[in-house]
């Protein structure tokens, strides 16, 4: 596949909007589930909020899909790999560092030197599932440690799957889908004590969560090779049915195998949103949703620091009320005035002026988590 072929691919705006949905789910999980329990809200709402952590799984699958869509066939030389690495670093680290600085006054008392080094180096998730080290400093930041591993592994994974024919890709997608559900992959953050198989307790978290990233990659390969079949799967009735099934599952059960299956259907939804113009894709592609989606990385990371700063207000009720609005508003400002300028500056400085051509082909915004 040539670079020119990649450059002609259309923008997948619906997936940018889906990023905000994923970030909002995580926000509601952290700061809405407990409130829902106390307020006695209807059990489907309570169950949905308790399953909000599944937004992380969506992020990981989205990342695999978009990295493949953007870079497959484009990392064919040492220089291209260097540019890719610069783009990934510029994508992750500026907002990551800002979130750490925002949280430092509240984390410093419990932060050891070893934890600080691990977090700054984005290595905190390289522990066994039962360890809570990944939650150090900014608890959501453990996923960025995992994401960095995904970015480093992606060029090799793209090479490994390149020879596979469509049947091989379908078989691999099926295996990964079963693994996501049966291994409870979306339900494995740092500190996980209960796992379906004993051997999982000895596998570092990034390797376990790589299954979701690889699933997103394979779905993207199939989508690129068979756009007609993807478009048929994206018929409005099928999209609506898929969304209703996902909602039914995440609103009625916390069984980790079942919610894992719901995330597999979430992967199918990504393909559907990318393949065809439907009501769902148009809704997620509106200007407000595109801005919120672009700001979702900042929203995801600053949730905890914002909550801690708002706790300094004299009224706990007012702090709880303001939390989501402040977090969303601040994430937009961070995206516009810190994340984007810092990313451009780093790419320009580290690529010798090639930054405008690195990390974001003209046809696809960078939406990796």
MILOTI-537308 format. One record per residue (C-alpha): x, y, z; residue in one letter. Coordinates in steps of 0.25 Angstrom, whole numbers. Layout:
<markols>
+-------+-------+-------+---+
:    xx :    yy :    zz : r :
+-------+-------+-------+---+
:     X :     Y :     Z : A :
...
+-------+-------+-------+---+
</markols>
This chain:
<markols>
+-------+-------+-------+---+
:    xx :    yy :    zz : r :
+-------+-------+-------+---+
:     0 :     0 :     0 : X :
:     6 :    13 :    -4 : X :
:     6 :    26 :     4 : X :
:    -2 :    33 :    -7 : X :
:   -13 :    22 :    -5 : X :
:   -13 :    25 :    10 : X :
:   -14 :    40 :     7 : X :
:   -27 :    39 :    -1 : X :
:   -34 :    32 :    11 : X :
:   -46 :    41 :    16 : X :
:   -47 :    47 :    29 : X :
:   -54 :    38 :    40 : X :
:   -61 :    49 :    47 : X :
:   -71 :    40 :    54 : X :
:   -59 :    33 :    61 : X :
:   -54 :    47 :    67 : X :
:   -68 :    49 :    73 : X :
:   -68 :    35 :    79 : X :
:   -55 :    39 :    86 : X :
:   -64 :    49 :    95 : X :
:   -74 :    38 :    98 : X :
:   -63 :    29 :   103 : X :
:   -57 :    40 :   111 : X :
:   -70 :    44 :   117 : X :
:   -73 :    29 :   121 : X :
:   -60 :    29 :   129 : X :
:   -64 :    43 :   135 : X :
:   -77 :    38 :   139 : X :
:   -71 :    25 :   145 : X :
:   -62 :    32 :   154 : X :
:   -71 :    44 :   159 : X :
:   -85 :    39 :   156 : X :
:   -86 :    24 :   160 : X :
:   -85 :    27 :   175 : X :
:   -95 :    38 :   174 : X :
:  -105 :    29 :   166 : X :
:  -104 :    19 :   177 : X :
:  -107 :    29 :   188 : X :
:  -118 :    36 :   180 : X :
:  -125 :    23 :   178 : X :
:  -126 :    25 :   163 : X :
:  -132 :    14 :   154 : X :
:  -124 :     2 :   154 : X :
:  -121 :     2 :   138 : X :
:  -115 :    16 :   140 : X :
:  -107 :    12 :   152 : X :
:  -102 :     0 :   145 : X :
:   -98 :     8 :   133 : X :
:   -90 :    18 :   141 : X :
:   -83 :     6 :   148 : X :
:   -79 :     1 :   135 : X :
:   -74 :    15 :   130 : X :
:   -59 :     9 :   132 : X :
:   -62 :     2 :   119 : X :
:   -59 :    15 :   112 : X :
:   -44 :    12 :   113 : X :
:   -47 :    -1 :   105 : X :
:   -53 :     8 :    94 : X :
:   -41 :    17 :    94 : X :
:   -31 :     5 :    93 : X :
:   -39 :    -1 :    81 : X :
:   -41 :    13 :    75 : X :
:   -26 :    15 :    76 : X :
:   -23 :     2 :    69 : X :
:   -33 :     5 :    58 : X :
:   -28 :    19 :    55 : X :
:   -13 :    16 :    56 : X :
:   -15 :     6 :    45 : X :
:   -24 :    15 :    37 : X :
:   -13 :    26 :    38 : X :
:     0 :    19 :    37 : X :
:    -2 :     5 :    31 : X :
:     8 :     6 :    19 : X :
:    14 :    19 :    23 : X :
:    25 :    14 :    33 : X :
:    34 :     7 :    23 : X :
:    48 :    14 :    26 : X :
:    56 :    18 :    38 : X :
:    53 :    33 :    36 : X :
:    38 :    30 :    35 : X :
:    38 :    22 :    48 : X :
:    46 :    33 :    54 : X :
:    35 :    43 :    50 : X :
:    24 :    34 :    55 : X :
:    31 :    33 :    68 : X :
:    32 :    48 :    69 : X :
:    17 :    49 :    66 : X :
:    13 :    39 :    76 : X :
:    22 :    46 :    87 : X :
:    16 :    60 :    83 : X :
:     2 :    54 :    84 : X :
:     4 :    48 :    98 : X :
:    13 :    56 :   106 : X :
:     9 :    71 :   107 : X :
:    -5 :    68 :   113 : X :
:     1 :    57 :   121 : X :
:    11 :    66 :   127 : X :
:     1 :    77 :   130 : X :
:    -8 :    67 :   137 : X :
:     3 :    62 :   146 : X :
:     6 :    77 :   150 : X :
:    -8 :    80 :   152 : X :
:    -9 :    68 :   162 : X :
:     4 :    69 :   168 : X :
:     0 :    77 :   180 : X :
:   -10 :    67 :   184 : X :
:    -1 :    54 :   181 : X :
:    12 :    59 :   186 : X :
:    10 :    54 :   201 : X :
:     8 :    40 :   196 : X :
:    17 :    39 :   184 : X :
:    30 :    32 :   186 : X :
:    42 :    35 :   177 : X :
:    41 :    21 :   170 : X :
:    26 :    24 :   167 : X :
:    30 :    38 :   162 : X :
:    40 :    33 :   153 : X :
:    31 :    21 :   147 : X :
:    20 :    31 :   145 : X :
:    29 :    42 :   138 : X :
:    35 :    31 :   129 : X :
:    21 :    25 :   126 : X :
:    25 :    12 :   132 : X :
:    15 :    11 :   143 : X :
:     6 :     0 :   137 : X :
:    17 :   -10 :   135 : X :
:    13 :   -17 :   147 : X :
:     5 :   -30 :   150 : X :
:   -10 :   -27 :   150 : X :
:   -11 :   -28 :   165 : X :
:    -2 :   -17 :   167 : X :
:    -7 :    -3 :   169 : X :
:     6 :     4 :   164 : X :
:    -1 :     9 :   152 : X :
:   -11 :    18 :   160 : X :
:     0 :    26 :   165 : X :
:     0 :    41 :   164 : X :
:   -12 :    43 :   154 : X :
:   -19 :    30 :   154 : X :
:   -25 :    31 :   140 : X :
:   -11 :    32 :   135 : X :
:    -8 :    17 :   135 : X :
:   -15 :    16 :   122 : X :
:    -5 :    25 :   115 : X :
:     6 :    16 :   120 : X :
:    -1 :     5 :   113 : X :
:    -4 :    14 :   101 : X :
:    11 :    17 :    99 : X :
:    14 :     2 :    98 : X :
:     3 :     1 :    88 : X :
:    10 :    12 :    80 : X :
:    23 :     5 :    81 : X :
:    17 :    -8 :    77 : X :
:     9 :    -4 :    65 : X :
:    19 :    -3 :    54 : X :
:    23 :   -18 :    57 : X :
:     9 :   -22 :    58 : X :
:     6 :   -16 :    45 : X :
:    17 :   -23 :    38 : X :
:    12 :   -36 :    45 : X :
:    -2 :   -35 :    40 : X :
:     1 :   -30 :    26 : X :
:     3 :   -44 :    19 : X :
:   -11 :   -49 :    25 : X :
:   -22 :   -51 :    15 : X :
:   -36 :   -47 :    18 : X :
:   -40 :   -60 :    24 : X :
:   -28 :   -60 :    33 : X :
:   -31 :   -46 :    38 : X :
:   -46 :   -51 :    40 : X :
:   -41 :   -63 :    48 : X :
:   -31 :   -54 :    56 : X :
:   -42 :   -44 :    59 : X :
:   -51 :   -55 :    64 : X :
:   -40 :   -60 :    73 : X :
:   -37 :   -46 :    79 : X :
:   -52 :   -44 :    81 : X :
:   -54 :   -57 :    89 : X :
:   -41 :   -53 :    97 : X :
:   -47 :   -39 :   100 : X :
:   -60 :   -46 :   106 : X :
:   -54 :   -58 :   112 : X :
:   -42 :   -52 :   119 : X :
:   -50 :   -40 :   124 : X :
:   -40 :   -31 :   117 : X :
:   -47 :   -18 :   118 : X :
:   -48 :   -20 :   133 : X :
:   -33 :   -21 :   136 : X :
:   -28 :    -8 :   142 : X :
:   -17 :    -7 :   152 : X :
:   -21 :   -13 :   165 : X :
:   -29 :   -25 :   159 : X :
:   -30 :   -36 :   169 : X :
:   -40 :   -45 :   162 : X :
:   -37 :   -51 :   148 : X :
:   -44 :   -63 :   141 : X :
:   -31 :   -70 :   139 : X :
:   -19 :   -72 :   149 : X :
:    -8 :   -70 :   138 : X :
:   -13 :   -55 :   135 : X :
:    -8 :   -51 :   149 : X :
:     6 :   -53 :   144 : X :
:     4 :   -45 :   131 : X :
:     7 :   -30 :   131 : X :
:    -5 :   -21 :   129 : X :
:     0 :   -15 :   115 : X :
:     1 :   -29 :   109 : X :
:   -13 :   -32 :   114 : X :
:   -19 :   -20 :   109 : X :
:   -12 :   -21 :    95 : X :
:   -23 :   -30 :    91 : X :
:   -32 :   -18 :    90 : X :
:   -22 :   -10 :    82 : X :
:   -20 :   -22 :    73 : X :
:   -35 :   -24 :    71 : X :
:   -36 :   -10 :    66 : X :
:   -25 :   -11 :    57 : X :
:   -30 :   -24 :    50 : X :
:   -44 :   -18 :    49 : X :
:   -38 :    -6 :    42 : X :
:   -30 :   -15 :    32 : X :
:   -43 :   -22 :    29 : X :
:   -50 :    -9 :    27 : X :
:   -40 :    -4 :    17 : X :
:   -40 :   -17 :     9 : X :
:   -55 :   -19 :     9 : X :
:   -62 :    -5 :     9 : X :
:   -74 :   -10 :     2 : X :
:   -76 :   -21 :    13 : X :
:   -74 :   -11 :    24 : X :
:   -84 :    -1 :    17 : X :
:   -95 :   -13 :    17 : X :
:   -92 :   -15 :    32 : X :
:   -94 :     0 :    34 : X :
:  -109 :     0 :    29 : X :
:  -117 :     9 :    38 : X :
:  -125 :    -3 :    44 : X :
:  -113 :   -11 :    47 : X :
:  -106 :     1 :    54 : X :
:  -118 :     4 :    62 : X :
:  -119 :   -11 :    66 : X :
:  -104 :   -11 :    70 : X :
:  -106 :     2 :    78 : X :
:  -118 :    -4 :    85 : X :
:  -111 :   -17 :    89 : X :
:   -99 :   -10 :    94 : X :
:  -108 :    -1 :   103 : X :
:  -116 :   -13 :   108 : X :
:  -104 :   -20 :   112 : X :
:   -96 :    -9 :   119 : X :
:  -109 :    -4 :   126 : X :
:  -114 :   -18 :   131 : X :
:  -101 :   -25 :   136 : X :
:   -88 :   -24 :   142 : X :
:   -83 :   -38 :   138 : X :
:   -69 :   -36 :   132 : X :
:   -71 :   -46 :   121 : X :
:   -84 :   -40 :   116 : X :
:   -78 :   -25 :   117 : X :
:   -66 :   -31 :   109 : X :
:   -75 :   -36 :    99 : X :
:   -82 :   -22 :    98 : X :
:   -68 :   -16 :    95 : X :
:   -66 :   -25 :    84 : X :
:   -79 :   -20 :    78 : X :
:   -74 :    -6 :    81 : X :
:   -62 :   -10 :    72 : X :
:   -73 :   -13 :    61 : X :
:   -79 :     0 :    64 : X :
:   -66 :     7 :    60 : X :
:   -66 :     0 :    47 : X :
:   -81 :     4 :    45 : X :
:   -78 :    19 :    48 : X :
:   -66 :    19 :    39 : X :
:   -73 :    12 :    27 : X :
:   -85 :    20 :    24 : X :
:   -93 :    33 :    27 : X :
:  -104 :    29 :    37 : X :
:  -111 :    37 :    47 : X :
:  -101 :    33 :    58 : X :
:   -89 :    37 :    50 : X :
:   -95 :    50 :    46 : X :
:   -98 :    53 :    61 : X :
:   -84 :    49 :    65 : X :
:   -79 :    58 :    54 : X :
:   -86 :    71 :    57 : X :
:   -76 :    83 :    61 : X :
:   -79 :    82 :    76 : X :
:   -76 :    67 :    76 : X :
:   -63 :    69 :    68 : X :
:   -58 :    79 :    77 : X :
:   -62 :    71 :    89 : X :
:   -56 :    59 :    83 : X :
:   -43 :    66 :    80 : X :
:   -42 :    71 :    95 : X :
:   -46 :    57 :   100 : X :
:   -31 :    53 :   103 : X :
:   -30 :    65 :   112 : X :
:   -43 :    63 :   118 : X :
:   -39 :    48 :   121 : X :
:   -26 :    52 :   128 : X :
:   -30 :    65 :   136 : X :
:   -43 :    58 :   143 : X :
:   -36 :    55 :   156 : X :
:   -28 :    68 :   157 : X :
:   -40 :    77 :   154 : X :
:   -48 :    69 :   165 : X :
:   -37 :    71 :   175 : X :
:   -36 :    86 :   172 : X :
:   -51 :    88 :   173 : X :
:   -51 :    81 :   187 : X :
:   -45 :    94 :   192 : X :
:   -58 :   101 :   190 : X :
:   -66 :   104 :   203 : X :
:   -78 :    96 :   198 : X :
:   -76 :    81 :   194 : X :
:   -89 :    81 :   187 : X :
:   -85 :    93 :   178 : X :
:   -72 :    86 :   175 : X :
:   -79 :    73 :   171 : X :
:   -89 :    81 :   162 : X :
:   -78 :    89 :   156 : X :
:   -68 :    77 :   153 : X :
:   -73 :    72 :   140 : X :
:   -75 :    86 :   134 : X :
:   -61 :    91 :   139 : X :
:   -54 :    78 :   134 : X :
:   -61 :    79 :   120 : X :
:   -58 :    94 :   119 : X :
:   -44 :    93 :   123 : X :
:   -41 :    82 :   114 : X :
:   -46 :    90 :   102 : X :
:   -36 :   101 :   106 : X :
:   -25 :    92 :   108 : X :
:   -27 :    86 :    95 : X :
:   -28 :    99 :    88 : X :
:   -17 :   107 :    95 : X :
:    -7 :    96 :   100 : X :
:    -9 :    82 :    94 : X :
:    -9 :    87 :    79 : X :
:     2 :    98 :    80 : X :
:    11 :    88 :    88 : X :
:     9 :    77 :    78 : X :
:    12 :    86 :    66 : X :
:    24 :    92 :    73 : X :
:    30 :    78 :    77 : X :
:    28 :    72 :    63 : X :
:    35 :    84 :    57 : X :
:    46 :    84 :    66 : X :
:    49 :    69 :    66 : X :
:    47 :    67 :    51 : X :
:    55 :    78 :    46 : X :
:    43 :    86 :    41 : X :
:    35 :    74 :    35 : X :
:    25 :    75 :    46 : X :
:    14 :    79 :    37 : X :
:    15 :    66 :    30 : X :
:    17 :    57 :    42 : X :
:     7 :    50 :    50 : X :
:    -6 :    55 :    44 : X :
:    -8 :    52 :    29 : X :
:   -17 :    63 :    23 : X :
:   -29 :    53 :    22 : X :
:   -29 :    48 :    36 : X :
:   -29 :    56 :    50 : X :
:   -20 :    49 :    60 : X :
:   -30 :    42 :    70 : X :
:   -22 :    32 :    77 : X :
:   -24 :    32 :    92 : X :
+-------+-------+-------+---+
</markols>
